[in-house]
Amino acid sequence: MRLIKLSFVVCAFLVISLTALAQGDMPIRIPGGTKFHRLNMVRTPTDKLQPALLGSAIPTYSYSVVSPVDGKTYSGQIIGVNPSVRPAHATVIPVIVIPVRLIFQYSSSKFIFDPTVGDPGCLGTGRTALSLTQESPLFNDTRYVFGGTNVGNTQYIDAFQRANFWKEVSASGGVIYHTLLGFTPMPLQTVTVSSANSGTPSGTVFSLPGECGTNSGVVNAPGLLGVMNLDFFNVTTLSLMRKLGVTPDSFVLFLLYNAAMAQGNPTFSGNCCILGYHTITGAQTGLQTYGVASFEGRNQTQFEGVADTSVLSHELGEWINDPQSQSATPPWGQLPFCSSVYEVGDPLNQTLMPEVKMPNGFTYHLQELAFFSWFYRISPSDGVNGWYSNNGTFMTSAGPICQ
């Protein structure tokens, strides 16, 4: 199985010298002041469009739209029920969350990144990445007002989806249509990553000074970033899903903490860092959608525009709107290259929404997402306020065909 498309990111770095990448049992130290200024999308070959989510109980609906920018007809699938269908109703999709404990094993030392272990210097006392994810606006209700329009007291992805199709949602009375996510945690899974000088490496630990964190020892230690070979970890996710017996009637989300992936063995020479992706794999009982996302505990200090649940919001928003990662659009050029896929997180990568403080006292960060109308050049927009994204960063569509 190949990844159909990477849905998140590859980093470009400032002032990284390859001569600094010495091998050893300690993390590779990156010079002070180094910061991941921009996360660029990975462009990968696309597979053939998969059939509908065969064997899955996850409700989906198909759409077909003629884009005025080129007169062509485009089609795809979206999770949930069609907002134009009456009577409107709510859908709840189970999300199986699998926390992954990564052990980067060197010949005589190890470093551990664990979403179930605290990191009080970054997250606050008594909190973990897993508990904060469960208590987040992705799985719990809060009030969303976009540009003065109240789109509901609901979960963030549902609020986005309601705003995305606000013309139809508001026409139905505006209170009934929902696409909600249920949180189902699974037991912690441990993955050992061979590192640096241990034969064929599948990962490396890097150190950036000046980061938050007060832990002593090797678990969630301050200022470290664990980076795995993407192919290694994707094969691991498939094995874990088989082991745990997950079924296609749910979305599977692998949760990492302060960790990332790279295309090939991580060297910080341009192949790092992928913070998340979503994709689909075939199974005898049906097609299984799943994704990977890192909870970033350093609040935009290690990756600009990335904090806590922003990566998760990116991936969940994209999965809801393009579960097979293949829904075509007229080419658009918000990335360093032209893209032609309906992936709502990509055009506004690293663009955060206003902060959301939840009842647990934690302040969350969520990524802004682009509307259906932006991709297909629908005018006026079907989105809330006539906008083309849910915080109004896009006030017009994607424009002419990207060349």
Secondary structure as UniProt FT lines:
FT   STRAND          9..12
FT   HELIX           18..20
FT   STRAND          28..29
FT   TURN            32..33
FT   STRAND          38..41
FT   TURN            54..55
FT   STRAND          60..66
FT   TURN            68..70
FT   STRAND          73..79
FT   TURN            83..84
FT   STRAND          90..105
FT   STRAND          110..113
FT   TURN            115..116
FT   HELIX           120..123
FT   TURN            125..126
FT   HELIX           129..134
FT   TURN            137..139
FT   STRAND          142..146
FT   TURN            147..148
FT   STRAND          149..154
FT   HELIX           156..164
FT   HELIX           166..171
FT   TURN            172..173
FT   STRAND          178..185
FT   STRAND          189..195
FT   TURN            196..197
FT   STRAND          203..207
FT   TURN            209..210
FT   TURN            222..223
FT   STRAND          224..229
FT   HELIX           230..244
FT   TURN            248..249
FT   STRAND          251..257
FT   STRAND          259..262
FT   STRAND          272..274
FT   STRAND          276..283
FT   TURN            284..285
FT   STRAND          286..296
FT   TURN            297..300
FT   TURN            304..305
FT   HELIX           310..321
FT   TURN            323..324
FT   STRAND          328..332
FT   STRAND          339..341
FT   TURN            344..345
FT   HELIX           346..348
FT   TURN            349..350
FT   STRAND          356..357
FT   TURN            359..360
FT   STRAND          363..364
FT   HELIX           372..376
FT   HELIX           384..386
FT   TURN            390..391
//
